[in-house]
């Protein structure tokens, strides 16, 4: 049960990152968003969700890159279903 919950939450997080990256990519193309807009978005997200990691400028850039590498959400879904191995730290 725990593994299934963990897998499902990982899948949802990956899809959230893909959707955010896709939105950023589309806005950069259609609305001529520049680096400053994405930087402001990162700042706004961090202020809106204090204590939640993952919305840094660097991560937003990774999300955009991920969405551009896998432009079809079906590919992103396939990536989210890969059997990830969790390392013990």
Backbone as XML, in Angstrom:
<?xml version="1.0"?>
<chain id="A" units="angstrom">
  <residue number="1" name="UNK">
    <atom name="N" x="0.832" y="-1.201" z="0.000"/>
    <atom name="CA" x="0.000" y="0.000" z="0.000"/>
    <atom name="C" x="0.874" y="1.262" z="0.000"/>
  </residue>
  <residue number="2" name="UNK">
    <atom name="N" x="1.894" y="1.272" z="0.848"/>
    <atom name="CA" x="2.774" y="2.439" z="0.931"/>
    <atom name="C" x="3.467" y="2.704" z="-0.404"/>
  </residue>
  <residue number="3" name="UNK">
    <atom name="N" x="3.951" y="1.631" z="-1.043"/>
    <atom name="CA" x="4.630" y="1.798" z="-2.341"/>
    <atom name="C" x="3.689" y="2.366" z="-3.386"/>
  </residue>
  <residue number="4" name="UNK">
    <atom name="N" x="2.441" y="1.949" z="-3.358"/>
    <atom name="CA" x="1.471" y="2.445" z="-4.325"/>
    <atom name="C" x="1.196" y="3.930" z="-4.088"/>
  </residue>
  <residue number="5" name="UNK">
    <atom name="N" x="1.066" y="4.326" z="-2.846"/>
    <atom name="CA" x="0.869" y="5.739" z="-2.521"/>
    <atom name="C" x="2.091" y="6.546" z="-2.929"/>
  </residue>
  <residue number="6" name="UNK">
    <atom name="N" x="3.264" y="6.023" z="-2.660"/>
    <atom name="CA" x="4.496" y="6.703" z="-3.031"/>
    <atom name="C" x="4.613" y="6.836" z="-4.546"/>
  </residue>
  <residue number="7" name="UNK">
    <atom name="N" x="4.317" y="5.773" z="-5.262"/>
    <atom name="CA" x="4.358" y="5.802" z="-6.722"/>
    <atom name="C" x="3.362" y="6.821" z="-7.261"/>
  </residue>
  <residue number="8" name="UNK">
    <atom name="N" x="2.143" y="6.813" z="-6.742"/>
    <atom name="CA" x="1.103" y="7.723" z="-7.228"/>
    <atom name="C" x="1.486" y="9.174" z="-6.954"/>
  </residue>
  <residue number="9" name="UNK">
    <atom name="N" x="2.038" y="9.454" z="-5.782"/>
    <atom name="CA" x="2.422" y="10.834" z="-5.470"/>
    <atom name="C" x="3.589" y="11.270" z="-6.361"/>
  </residue>
  <residue number="10" name="UNK">
    <atom name="N" x="4.511" y="10.366" z="-6.662"/>
    <atom name="CA" x="5.615" y="10.701" z="-7.568"/>
    <atom name="C" x="5.087" y="10.986" z="-8.965"/>
  </residue>
  <residue number="11" name="UNK">
    <atom name="N" x="4.146" y="10.179" z="-9.419"/>
    <atom name="CA" x="3.527" y="10.375" z="-10.723"/>
    <atom name="C" x="2.853" y="11.743" z="-10.793"/>
  </residue>
  <residue number="12" name="UNK">
    <atom name="N" x="2.091" y="12.088" z="-9.778"/>
    <atom name="CA" x="1.379" y="13.376" z="-9.766"/>
    <atom name="C" x="2.358" y="14.543" z="-9.730"/>
  </residue>
  <residue number="13" name="UNK">
    <atom name="N" x="3.445" y="14.409" z="-9.004"/>
    <atom name="CA" x="4.445" y="15.475" z="-8.941"/>
    <atom name="C" x="5.115" y="15.666" z="-10.297"/>
  </residue>
  <residue number="14" name="UNK">
    <atom name="N" x="5.466" y="14.581" z="-10.952"/>
    <atom name="CA" x="6.077" y="14.670" z="-12.276"/>
    <atom name="C" x="5.119" y="15.337" z="-13.256"/>
  </residue>
  <residue number="15" name="UNK">
    <atom name="N" x="3.846" y="14.964" z="-13.196"/>
    <atom name="CA" x="2.867" y="15.565" z="-14.101"/>
    <atom name="C" x="2.642" y="17.044" z="-13.775"/>
  </residue>
  <residue number="16" name="UNK">
    <atom name="N" x="2.687" y="17.421" z="-12.503"/>
    <atom name="CA" x="2.597" y="18.833" z="-12.133"/>
    <atom name="C" x="3.760" y="19.598" z="-12.736"/>
  </residue>
  <residue number="17" name="UNK">
    <atom name="N" x="4.960" y="19.047" z="-12.611"/>
    <atom name="CA" x="6.143" y="19.708" z="-13.178"/>
    <atom name="C" x="6.019" y="19.832" z="-14.694"/>
  </residue>
  <residue number="18" name="UNK">
    <atom name="N" x="5.493" y="18.772" z="-15.354"/>
    <atom name="CA" x="5.325" y="18.844" z="-16.804"/>
    <atom name="C" x="4.315" y="19.925" z="-17.173"/>
  </residue>
  <residue number="19" name="UNK">
    <atom name="N" x="3.182" y="19.970" z="-16.471"/>
    <atom name="CA" x="2.156" y="20.966" z="-16.791"/>
    <atom name="C" x="2.669" y="22.383" z="-16.569"/>
  </residue>
  <residue number="20" name="UNK">
    <atom name="N" x="3.401" y="22.585" z="-15.494"/>
    <atom name="CA" x="3.963" y="23.917" z="-15.243"/>
    <atom name="C" x="4.981" y="24.275" z="-16.323"/>
  </residue>
  <residue number="21" name="UNK">
    <atom name="N" x="5.852" y="23.337" z="-16.655"/>
    <atom name="CA" x="6.850" y="23.587" z="-17.691"/>
    <atom name="C" x="6.213" y="23.849" z="-19.038"/>
  </residue>
  <residue number="22" name="UNK">
    <atom name="N" x="5.160" y="23.121" z="-19.349"/>
    <atom name="CA" x="4.447" y="23.313" z="-20.605"/>
    <atom name="C" x="3.812" y="24.709" z="-20.655"/>
  </residue>
  <residue number="23" name="UNK">
    <atom name="N" x="3.202" y="25.125" z="-19.553"/>
    <atom name="CA" x="2.590" y="26.453" z="-19.492"/>
    <atom name="C" x="3.646" y="27.540" z="-19.674"/>
  </residue>
  <residue number="24" name="UNK">
    <atom name="N" x="4.777" y="27.401" z="-19.018"/>
    <atom name="CA" x="5.846" y="28.383" z="-19.140"/>
    <atom name="C" x="6.357" y="28.429" z="-20.574"/>
  </residue>
  <residue number="25" name="UNK">
    <atom name="N" x="6.576" y="27.269" z="-21.156"/>
    <atom name="CA" x="7.063" y="27.199" z="-22.534"/>
    <atom name="C" x="6.080" y="27.862" z="-23.493"/>
  </residue>
  <residue number="26" name="UNK">
    <atom name="N" x="4.796" y="27.544" z="-23.344"/>
    <atom name="CA" x="3.783" y="28.143" z="-24.218"/>
    <atom name="C" x="3.711" y="29.658" z="-24.050"/>
  </residue>
  <residue number="27" name="UNK">
    <atom name="N" x="3.768" y="30.137" z="-22.814"/>
    <atom name="CA" x="3.703" y="31.583" z="-22.555"/>
    <atom name="C" x="4.937" y="32.293" z="-23.095"/>
  </residue>
  <residue number="28" name="UNK">
    <atom name="N" x="6.084" y="31.652" z="-23.008"/>
    <atom name="CA" x="7.301" y="32.273" z="-23.534"/>
    <atom name="C" x="7.197" y="32.436" z="-25.042"/>
  </residue>
  <residue number="29" name="UNK">
    <atom name="N" x="6.516" y="31.497" z="-25.696"/>
    <atom name="CA" x="6.353" y="31.562" z="-27.147"/>
    <atom name="C" x="5.222" y="32.509" z="-27.543"/>
  </residue>
  <residue number="30" name="UNK">
    <atom name="N" x="4.059" y="32.306" z="-26.977"/>
    <atom name="CA" x="2.877" y="33.049" z="-27.430"/>
    <atom name="C" x="2.781" y="34.466" z="-26.864"/>
  </residue>
  <residue number="31" name="UNK">
    <atom name="N" x="3.300" y="34.664" z="-25.667"/>
    <atom name="CA" x="3.178" y="35.977" z="-25.032"/>
    <atom name="C" x="4.529" y="36.660" z="-24.823"/>
  </residue>
  <residue number="32" name="UNK">
    <atom name="N" x="5.544" y="36.106" z="-25.454"/>
    <atom name="CA" x="6.895" y="36.676" z="-25.389"/>
    <atom name="C" x="7.400" y="36.872" z="-23.965"/>
  </residue>
  <residue number="33" name="UNK">
    <atom name="N" x="7.097" y="35.892" z="-23.111"/>
    <atom name="CA" x="7.663" y="35.952" z="-21.771"/>
    <atom name="C" x="9.177" y="35.868" z="-21.893"/>
  </residue>
  <residue number="34" name="UNK">
    <atom name="N" x="9.859" y="36.627" z="-21.068"/>
    <atom name="CA" x="11.305" y="36.575" z="-21.020"/>
    <atom name="C" x="11.769" y="36.013" z="-19.693"/>
  </residue>
  <residue number="35" name="UNK">
    <atom name="N" x="13.068" y="36.022" z="-19.495"/>
    <atom name="CA" x="13.665" y="35.474" z="-18.277"/>
    <atom name="C" x="13.165" y="36.201" z="-17.034"/>
  </residue>
  <residue number="36" name="UNK">
    <atom name="N" x="12.928" y="37.498" z="-17.145"/>
    <atom name="CA" x="12.472" y="38.278" z="-15.986"/>
    <atom name="C" x="11.077" y="37.847" z="-15.535"/>
  </residue>
  <residue number="37" name="UNK">
    <atom name="N" x="10.214" y="37.499" z="-16.487"/>
    <atom name="CA" x="8.861" y="37.058" z="-16.134"/>
    <atom name="C" x="8.929" y="35.723" z="-15.396"/>
  </residue>
  <residue number="38" name="UNK">
    <atom name="N" x="9.754" y="34.823" z="-15.868"/>
    <atom name="CA" x="9.899" y="33.521" z="-15.217"/>
    <atom name="C" x="10.545" y="33.711" z="-13.841"/>
  </residue>
  <residue number="39" name="UNK">
    <atom name="N" x="11.481" y="34.607" z="-13.753"/>
    <atom name="CA" x="12.103" y="34.916" z="-12.458"/>
    <atom name="C" x="11.056" y="35.446" z="-11.483"/>
  </residue>
  <residue number="40" name="UNK">
    <atom name="N" x="10.185" y="36.322" z="-11.948"/>
    <atom name="CA" x="9.120" y="36.871" z="-11.098"/>
    <atom name="C" x="8.133" y="35.780" z="-10.713"/>
  </residue>
  <residue number="41" name="UNK">
    <atom name="N" x="7.823" y="34.896" z="-11.647"/>
    <atom name="CA" x="6.931" y="33.770" z="-11.355"/>
    <atom name="C" x="7.512" y="32.911" z="-10.241"/>
  </residue>
  <residue number="42" name="UNK">
    <atom name="N" x="8.793" y="32.605" z="-10.303"/>
    <atom name="CA" x="9.447" y="31.807" z="-9.262"/>
    <atom name="C" x="9.340" y="32.508" z="-7.916"/>
  </residue>
  <residue number="43" name="UNK">
    <atom name="N" x="9.589" y="33.796" z="-7.899"/>
    <atom name="CA" x="9.497" y="34.576" z="-6.667"/>
    <atom name="C" x="8.070" y="34.561" z="-6.115"/>
  </residue>
  <residue number="44" name="UNK">
    <atom name="N" x="7.099" y="34.770" z="-6.990"/>
    <atom name="CA" x="5.693" y="34.777" z="-6.568"/>
    <atom name="C" x="5.260" y="33.421" z="-6.021"/>
  </residue>
  <residue number="45" name="UNK">
    <atom name="N" x="5.674" y="32.346" z="-6.676"/>
    <atom name="CA" x="5.325" y="31.006" z="-6.208"/>
    <atom name="C" x="5.947" y="30.722" z="-4.844"/>
  </residue>
  <residue number="46" name="UNK">
    <atom name="N" x="7.194" y="31.131" z="-4.649"/>
    <atom name="CA" x="7.855" y="30.898" z="-3.370"/>
    <atom name="C" x="7.184" y="31.686" z="-2.257"/>
  </residue>
  <residue number="47" name="UNK">
    <atom name="N" x="6.699" y="32.883" z="-2.571"/>
    <atom name="CA" x="5.974" y="33.685" z="-1.572"/>
    <atom name="C" x="4.602" y="33.104" z="-1.288"/>
  </residue>
  <residue number="48" name="UNK">
    <atom name="N" x="3.948" y="32.590" z="-2.308"/>
    <atom name="CA" x="2.604" y="32.030" z="-2.151"/>
    <atom name="C" x="2.606" y="30.686" z="-1.429"/>
  </residue>
  <residue number="49" name="UNK">
    <atom name="N" x="3.702" y="29.937" z="-1.565"/>
    <atom name="CA" x="3.797" y="28.621" z="-0.953"/>
    <atom name="C" x="5.064" y="28.525" z="-0.105"/>
  </residue>
  <residue number="50" name="UNK">
    <atom name="N" x="5.127" y="29.299" z="0.986"/>
    <atom name="CA" x="6.339" y="29.280" z="1.814"/>
    <atom name="C" x="6.571" y="27.893" z="2.428"/>
  </residue>
  <residue number="51" name="UNK">
    <atom name="N" x="7.805" y="27.505" z="2.471"/>
    <atom name="CA" x="8.163" y="26.217" z="3.044"/>
    <atom name="C" x="8.036" y="25.045" z="2.086"/>
  </residue>
  <residue number="52" name="UNK">
    <atom name="N" x="7.538" y="25.290" z="0.880"/>
    <atom name="CA" x="7.429" y="24.220" z="-0.106"/>
    <atom name="C" x="8.540" y="24.405" z="-1.128"/>
  </residue>
  <residue number="53" name="UNK">
    <atom name="N" x="9.432" y="23.444" z="-1.166"/>
    <atom name="CA" x="10.555" y="23.524" z="-2.099"/>
    <atom name="C" x="10.097" y="23.117" z="-3.496"/>
  </residue>
  <residue number="54" name="UNK">
    <atom name="N" x="10.842" y="23.531" z="-4.506"/>
    <atom name="CA" x="10.574" y="23.074" z="-5.852"/>
    <atom name="C" x="10.178" y="24.164" z="-6.823"/>
  </residue>
  <residue number="55" name="UNK">
    <atom name="N" x="9.994" y="25.381" z="-6.347"/>
    <atom name="CA" x="9.558" y="26.451" z="-7.230"/>
    <atom name="C" x="10.635" y="27.509" z="-7.459"/>
  </residue>
  <residue number="56" name="UNK">
    <atom name="N" x="11.881" y="27.103" z="-7.368"/>
    <atom name="CA" x="12.977" y="28.042" z="-7.613"/>
    <atom name="C" x="13.070" y="28.335" z="-9.111"/>
  </residue>
  <residue number="57" name="UNK">
    <atom name="N" x="13.774" y="29.387" z="-9.455"/>
    <atom name="CA" x="13.980" y="29.729" z="-10.856"/>
    <atom name="C" x="14.631" y="28.558" z="-11.592"/>
  </residue>
  <residue number="58" name="UNK">
    <atom name="N" x="15.618" y="27.958" z="-10.990"/>
    <atom name="CA" x="16.300" y="26.823" z="-11.617"/>
    <atom name="C" x="15.321" y="25.684" z="-11.881"/>
  </residue>
  <residue number="59" name="UNK">
    <atom name="N" x="14.466" y="25.376" z="-10.897"/>
    <atom name="CA" x="13.508" y="24.290" z="-11.090"/>
    <atom name="C" x="12.466" y="24.627" z="-12.147"/>
  </residue>
  <residue number="60" name="UNK">
    <atom name="N" x="12.028" y="25.884" z="-12.226"/>
    <atom name="CA" x="11.091" y="26.269" z="-13.280"/>
    <atom name="C" x="11.739" y="26.090" z="-14.652"/>
  </residue>
  <residue number="61" name="UNK">
    <atom name="N" x="13.013" y="26.384" z="-14.741"/>
    <atom name="CA" x="13.721" y="26.163" z="-16.007"/>
    <atom name="C" x="13.791" y="24.675" z="-16.338"/>
  </residue>
  <residue number="62" name="UNK">
    <atom name="N" x="14.037" y="23.843" z="-15.313"/>
    <atom name="CA" x="14.048" y="22.391" z="-15.536"/>
    <atom name="C" x="12.667" y="21.902" z="-15.973"/>
  </residue>
  <residue number="63" name="UNK">
    <atom name="N" x="11.610" y="22.444" z="-15.369"/>
    <atom name="CA" x="10.250" y="22.052" z="-15.747"/>
    <atom name="C" x="9.985" y="22.398" z="-17.206"/>
  </residue>
  <residue number="64" name="UNK">
    <atom name="N" x="10.394" y="23.583" z="-17.600"/>
    <atom name="CA" x="10.221" y="24.003" z="-18.994"/>
    <atom name="C" x="10.997" y="23.067" z="-19.922"/>
  </residue>
  <residue number="65" name="UNK">
    <atom name="N" x="12.228" y="22.764" z="-19.571"/>
    <atom name="CA" x="13.054" y="21.881" z="-20.389"/>
    <atom name="C" x="12.414" y="20.488" z="-20.488"/>
  </residue>
  <residue number="66" name="UNK">
    <atom name="N" x="11.915" y="19.992" z="-19.391"/>
    <atom name="CA" x="11.253" y="18.687" z="-19.370"/>
    <atom name="C" x="10.063" y="18.678" z="-20.330"/>
  </residue>
  <residue number="67" name="UNK">
    <atom name="N" x="9.233" y="19.726" z="-20.266"/>
    <atom name="CA" x="8.060" y="19.813" z="-21.140"/>
    <atom name="C" x="8.460" y="19.953" z="-22.604"/>
  </residue>
  <residue number="68" name="UNK">
    <atom name="N" x="9.565" y="20.602" z="-22.869"/>
    <atom name="CA" x="10.005" y="20.762" z="-24.253"/>
    <atom name="C" x="10.627" y="19.482" z="-24.806"/>
  </residue>
  <residue number="69" name="UNK">
    <atom name="N" x="11.266" y="18.704" z="-23.943"/>
    <atom name="CA" x="11.833" y="17.417" z="-24.368"/>
    <atom name="C" x="10.708" y="16.410" z="-24.620"/>
  </residue>
  <residue number="70" name="UNK">
    <atom name="N" x="9.667" y="16.459" z="-23.794"/>
    <atom name="CA" x="8.495" y="15.591" z="-23.922"/>
    <atom name="C" x="7.272" y="16.471" z="-24.190"/>
  </residue>
  <residue number="71" name="UNK">
    <atom name="N" x="7.117" y="16.971" z="-25.425"/>
    <atom name="CA" x="6.040" y="17.927" z="-25.708"/>
    <atom name="C" x="4.634" y="17.340" z="-25.618"/>
  </residue>
  <residue number="72" name="UNK">
    <atom name="N" x="4.522" y="16.042" z="-25.665"/>
    <atom name="CA" x="3.220" y="15.388" z="-25.559"/>
    <atom name="C" x="3.075" y="14.862" z="-24.131"/>
  </residue>
  <residue number="73" name="UNK">
    <atom name="N" x="1.974" y="15.188" z="-23.480"/>
    <atom name="CA" x="1.803" y="14.751" z="-22.089"/>
    <atom name="C" x="1.787" y="13.229" z="-21.975"/>
  </residue>
  <residue number="74" name="UNK">
    <atom name="N" x="1.491" y="12.512" z="-23.056"/>
    <atom name="CA" x="1.548" y="11.050" z="-23.003"/>
    <atom name="C" x="2.971" y="10.561" z="-22.759"/>
  </residue>
  <residue number="75" name="UNK">
    <atom name="N" x="3.955" y="11.252" z="-23.316"/>
    <atom name="CA" x="5.351" y="10.896" z="-23.052"/>
    <atom name="C" x="5.718" y="11.201" z="-21.600"/>
  </residue>
  <residue number="76" name="UNK">
    <atom name="N" x="5.239" y="12.345" z="-21.108"/>
    <atom name="CA" x="5.508" y="12.690" z="-19.717"/>
    <atom name="C" x="4.868" y="11.669" z="-18.784"/>
  </residue>
  <residue number="77" name="UNK">
    <atom name="N" x="3.677" y="11.209" z="-19.122"/>
    <atom name="CA" x="3.011" y="10.179" z="-18.327"/>
    <atom name="C" x="3.829" y="8.893" z="-18.340"/>
  </residue>
  <residue number="78" name="UNK">
    <atom name="N" x="4.376" y="8.546" z="-19.498"/>
    <atom name="CA" x="5.221" y="7.349" z="-19.585"/>
    <atom name="C" x="6.450" y="7.490" z="-18.711"/>
  </residue>
  <residue number="79" name="UNK">
    <atom name="N" x="7.068" y="8.670" z="-18.720"/>
    <atom name="CA" x="8.237" y="8.911" z="-17.871"/>
    <atom name="C" x="7.848" y="8.793" z="-16.406"/>
  </residue>
  <residue number="80" name="UNK">
    <atom name="N" x="6.681" y="9.323" z="-16.062"/>
    <atom name="CA" x="6.226" y="9.262" z="-14.669"/>
    <atom name="C" x="5.985" y="7.833" z="-14.203"/>
  </residue>
  <residue number="81" name="UNK">
    <atom name="N" x="5.761" y="6.914" z="-15.135"/>
    <atom name="CA" x="5.495" y="5.520" z="-14.779"/>
    <atom name="C" x="6.747" y="4.661" z="-14.732"/>
  </residue>
  <residue number="82" name="UNK">
    <atom name="N" x="7.902" y="5.234" z="-15.021"/>
    <atom name="CA" x="9.143" y="4.466" z="-14.954"/>
    <atom name="C" x="9.366" y="3.965" z="-13.533"/>
  </residue>
  <residue number="83" name="UNK">
    <atom name="N" x="9.877" y="2.768" z="-13.368"/>
    <atom name="CA" x="10.109" y="2.233" z="-12.031"/>
    <atom name="C" x="11.357" y="2.849" z="-11.404"/>
  </residue>
  <residue number="84" name="UNK">
    <atom name="N" x="11.159" y="3.892" z="-10.646"/>
    <atom name="CA" x="12.275" y="4.577" z="-9.993"/>
    <atom name="C" x="12.769" y="3.756" z="-8.823"/>
  </residue>
  <residue number="85" name="UNK">
    <atom name="N" x="14.060" y="3.726" z="-8.641"/>
    <atom name="CA" x="14.646" y="3.065" z="-7.477"/>
    <atom name="C" x="15.030" y="4.142" z="-6.480"/>
  </residue>
  <residue number="86" name="UNK">
    <atom name="N" x="14.665" y="3.939" z="-5.236"/>
    <atom name="CA" x="14.937" y="4.914" z="-4.200"/>
    <atom name="C" x="16.209" y="4.512" z="-3.461"/>
  </residue>
  <residue number="87" name="UNK">
    <atom name="N" x="17.153" y="5.421" z="-3.475"/>
    <atom name="CA" x="18.429" y="5.163" z="-2.808"/>
    <atom name="C" x="18.296" y="5.448" z="-1.316"/>
  </residue>
  <residue number="88" name="UNK">
    <atom name="N" x="18.958" y="4.642" z="-0.521"/>
    <atom name="CA" x="18.987" y="4.903" z="0.923"/>
    <atom name="C" x="20.112" y="5.875" z="1.212"/>
  </residue>
  <residue number="89" name="UNK">
    <atom name="N" x="19.778" y="6.932" z="1.898"/>
    <atom name="CA" x="20.785" y="7.937" z="2.250"/>
    <atom name="C" x="20.959" y="7.991" z="3.740"/>
  </residue>
</chain>
